[in-house]
């Protein structure tokens, strides 16, 4: 599991039903090294809460 999972907006959005569970299953609980959010967080680079793990921005969130 990603070390940022508990504080990640992706968890919140999924828990709230705003995003499908596939995001958590495919990134947060798997090889999160492919998660763009994880990569940016590790480098200390600010990023939008609306950014999905693949790096796309979902303005509907």
Buried (B, 14 or more C-beta within 10 A) or exposed (E): EBEBBEEBBBBBBBEEEEBEEEBBEBBBEEEBEEBBBBBBBEEEEEBEEEBBBEEEEEEEB
